[in-house]
Amino acid sequence: MMKKMFFAVLAIGFLATSCSNDDDNSGNSNAELTLNLTGLEPLGDDYVYEGWIIVDGAPVSTGTFSSVNFPQTFDVDADQLNSATTFVLSIEPAIDPDPAPAPTKLLAGDFTGVSAVVNSNGIVGDFSNASGTYILATPTDMDNGNEDSGVWFLDNSSGSPVTGLTLPTLADGWKYEGWVVFDGTPISTGTFSDPSMADDNAASSIFKGDTGNGPGYPGEDYLQNAPAGLTFPTDLRGRTVVVSVEPYPDNSPAPFTLKPLAHMVPAGAATHTAISMGAGPVSTMSGTVSRN
């Protein structure tokens, strides 16, 4: 019931037709809001982080920031801060004509007294039960000699392919993305929302072969048009396969902070054989927010 009430408050606030900001309260006394967050990474020039407090069901901006060094303190209208029930952190365009929060909300938590414990589980997704299986194969060409140059997130251990990824449905503003890390360089397998369906670039990938789009699951064949410094086809054994959670839209060519699944392909991995993934390096983000 508490979780339902929490999301009801968010829904009311973020669907409001207008929202407040500090400029509406010039002349009022201010109080300090201090953020102490872990796991955030720089967003680049096009996006910033923005804090929000929920006051009487409406979002009030507490300010934007780009630095990911904490703690950070912001001046906020004292009456609004004392009345706030929830803190939310979002990712916003650096030049943003929309005063309302973007769908890309990253952290949230309710105030208890003067502080709030915030995390990504309740607002992006809970990855505590995430699991994954993949195979090495290159189904988008007719050459059987390069089967170790493709990765597909499916499980064929029963004799027929089924969904290989067990992942929660993401909140609006987020997508999954698969990656293979080549000597420190991550190359995307494509973005997707539903692990039981092909990823978004299934038909348009520049890396796949010329004879088809592959099975109806996320994945990629690295067969041609290799980025500078790499050669395709290649051997994915010894490389790291990652599934990340990405803000959408996303202007970064690198994986975002949230990486719930990862696995180094074993040196002796057989092609067309199910391989289990392990937990990734970052499956949740968290922190504390205090007001005084």
N, C-alpha and C positions, 0 to 999 in steps of 0.2 A: 504494500500500500504506500510506504514511504517513497519507493522508487517511482510509482505512478504519479504521486503528488509532485515529485521533483520535476518530472518531465512535463507535467501540466503547467507548472509555473514557467518553465522555459518556453513552452509553446505559446502561452499567453503573451510573454514578454517579447519574443522574437517575431511574432506575427502582428505586433502593434504597428499601426500605420505611421507613427512618429516615435522618435526616441529622444531622450534628453542628452545633454552633454554639459561639460563644465562651463561653457560659454554662457549658458542660460542662467548661471547662478553667480555672476560677478557681484561682488559686494558682500556675499555671504561668507561666513567663517569657514575655513578649510580644516580638514583633518588629514592625517597621513595614512595611505594604504601601502603596505610593504609586501612585495612579491618575493618569494624565495622558491624558485622552480628548478627542476632538474631535467636534463635530457633535451632541452631545446637546442636547435642548431640555427645558424644564420640563414635567412631566407633569400638573400640577394637584394638587388636594388629595387625590384618591382613589388615586393610585398613587405608588410610589417606585422608584428603582433599587436593586438589591441585588447585591453582588459575592459570588462563590463561588470557592473553590479546591477542586480535586479532589484528595483525599488517599486513597490506597489504594482508588481507584475510587468514593469517596463524596463528595458535595458538603458543604462546610463553609462556612457563611456568614461573610463578612468584614465585614458591616454594610450598612445601608441609607443612602441619601442622596437629597436632593431638589435640592440646589444643583448647577448645571452649570458652576460655576467650578472650574478645575483649575490646579495639582495638588491632590489631596486625599489625606490619609494616614489609615490605620486601624491600630489595634493588633490584632494577630492572634497567636494562640498560636505561639510560635517553632518548636516541633517540627513542628507541622502545616504552617506556612508553608514551612519548609525541605524538607518532604517533598512539597509540592504539585507536581503535574505540569502542571496546566492552570488557567487563570483563565477564568471565565465571568461575564458581566453579564446580569441578567434584569430584567424589569419586573414588579413585585409589587403587589398591593393594599396600600394604606397600613395597613389593618387586616386582618391576614392570620393566620388560625388554623392554616394549613398550613405546617409547618416546611420542606417540600420546595420546590425551585425551581418556579416557574410555567413553563408551556410557552413563554412569551414570552421567549426568550433572544435577546439582541441582539448581543453581542460575545463572542468566544472566541479563545484562543490558548494554545499550549504554552509553558511556561517553558524557557528555555535559559540556564542559569546563574542569575543573579539577576534576569532580566527576561523578560517575555513581550510579544511584539507581538500585539495583538488586533485583529480586524476582524469585520465583519458578513458578509463573503462566504461563509465556510464554515459559517455557522450560521443565517442568515436566507435568503440566496440570492445567487448571483453574477449581477450585472446587466450584466456587461461586454459581453454580446452582445444586450442587450435592444433591441428595435425596435418601432415602432408605426405603424399607419395608421388613419385615421378618416375618416368622411364627415360632412357636414352634411345632415341630413334630419329630418323630423318624421313618422315612420310611424304614430304613435299617434292621429292625427286625420285628418279627411278634407279639411282646408284646405290647398291647395297653395300658398297665399300666404305661409306662414311657415316654409318649409323651412330657413331659416338659423338657426332657434331650437332645433335639436337636434343632438346629437353622438353618433355610434355608432362603436365601435371595431371596424370591419370593413373589409375590402378588397374592393371591387367592380370593380377595374380589369380583371379577366378577363371581366366581364359577369355573373358570379354572385358573390354574397357569400361570402367565406371569412374565417377568423379574422384579425383585424387586428393582434393583439398577439403578439409573440414574447417570452415571459417565462418564467423558471424556475419550477418548482414550489416553493412556499414551505414552509418548515419549519412544524411545528405552532405555533399561537399567533399566526399572521400571516395577513393577507388583503390583497389589492389593493383600491384604491379609485380611481375616476375623479373628476375635478374640473373645473369651469370656474371661472376666477377673474373675477368681475365687479367691476371697479373696486376691487380689493383684497380683495373678499369671496369666499372659495372656497365654491362650492355643489356638493355631492356629486352624482355621477351614479349612485352605488351601489357596494357592495362586491362582490367576486367572488373566487373561488379559481381558476377555470378560464376563461381568456380565450376559449375556444371555446364558452362557454355564456352564457346570460343572467345578469345580475347578481342579487343577492339580493333586490332590491326591484322586480324587473321587473313584478310584478303589483300592488304596493302603493304605488308612487311617487305622491306627491301632485302632482307637476309634470306628469306625462304627460297626453296626451289621453284621451278617453273611448271610443275605438273599438278599442283593442287594447293589447297589451303591447310591441309592437315586435318586431324580429328577435331571434333567439336568440343575441345577443351583448351584451356590456356596453354601456351607453349610456343616454342620457336625452333626453327632450323637455321643454324648459322652456316650457310652454304655459299653466299656470294656477297659482294659489296661490303667487305670488311672495313671497319674504320681504320684510319692510319695507324700503323704500328702492329696491326693484327693480320692474320691470314685465315681465311675461311675456304674450304672446310677445315675443321680443327678437331681436337680431342678434348672433350669436356671433363675427362677424368682428372682429378686433382684440382678442378675449379670449384668455386663455391656457388651454390644455387641459393637464391634468397627470394622470399616473398615479403614485400613491404606494403605499407599503407600510405597512400599519397594524397595530398590535397588536390582537389579538382575544381577549377583548372590548375595546372601545374606547369611552371616555366623552368623547372630545374631538370637538367639531364642526369642528376644523381639521385639515388634513393633517399627518401625522407627518413627522419629519425626512427619512426615506428617500423620495426622489422620483426614480426612475430614468428617467422619460420626461416631457417637457414640450414644448409648442409653442404659439407665438402664431398663431392662425388668421389667414392672410393677408387683407389688406383686400379683395383681389379674388377670394377663394376662391369657386369655383362649388359649388353644392349637388349632392349625389349624385355627387360626384367624389372619388376617393381622395386623401388628403392625408397626407404622411409626417411623423411626429413626429421630434424630435431628442432627444438625451440630456438628462436632467433635471439640476437643480442639485446633487443629492446622490444618488449611486448606491452609495456605500459609506461606512461609518463605521469609524473606526480609533482606535488609541491605543497607549500602552505602559503596562505594569504592572511595578513593580519591588519587590523584597523586600530588606530589610536589617535 
